Amino acid sequence: MIYEVQTLTAPDTWENTWTDSLDDTPVKFDTYQAAQAELQDHLRAMDYAVKQGYLEDYNPADYRIKRL
């Protein structure tokens, strides 16, 4: 099965906003665990950005893993 990390965007739409930096294709994962690991890394980076004052705030609930 294939999975992707989706972000809640306006107006209340879930979409895959993560792209491969080499070719701009949407990032997809072969396993739920791989998607979950990437999402956890992303959320840790977001926490760090908030603590450092680079980002005002974010909502972890704005991210989800979706099976395609």
N, C-alpha and C positions, 0 to 999 in steps of 0.2 A: 504494500500500500504506500501511497505517497501522501506527505503532509506538508503544510505550509504554515508559517506564522502570519496571522492576520492582525491588522491594526484597525481599530474603530476610527473611522473618519467621518467628517460632516457630509451629509446629514444622516447620521446613524447608519452608516454603511460599513460593513466589514470588507477589507480588501488586503491583498498581499502587497505591501509597499516595500518589501525587502528585495533588492536586486543584486545580482552578481556584478561586482565592480569591473570585471573584465569585459563583459558583453551586454550588460544591462538586461539580462533575462531574469525573470522572477526566481527567487531562491526557493527550492523545494527540497524536502528531506525524505530519505528512504524509510526512516523509522520515526515513531513518535518520540522515542528517547533522544534521538539526534536533534529534533526540533526543540524539545524541551531544554536540552543542554544549551543550545544557541540562545533561546529566549531567556534563560536564567542568566547567561553571560551579559546579554543586552540589558536586562533589568539591573544587574549589579553595576554596570557602567552608568546607567541612568541615576542610580542611587549616589554614586560617586560624584557625578556632575552636579547633583543637587547639593551635596555636602560641600563641594568646592565653590558653590555660588555661580556655576556656569549655566545652570538651568534652574528656573524658579520652582517648578514642581512637575510631576507627571502622575498618571494613574495606571498602575499595573493592570487594572481591570480593562484597560483599553487594548490589551493584547490577548490573543487566544491562538490555540493550535487547532487547525481544521484538517480533517482527513478529506482528501480529494477523491 
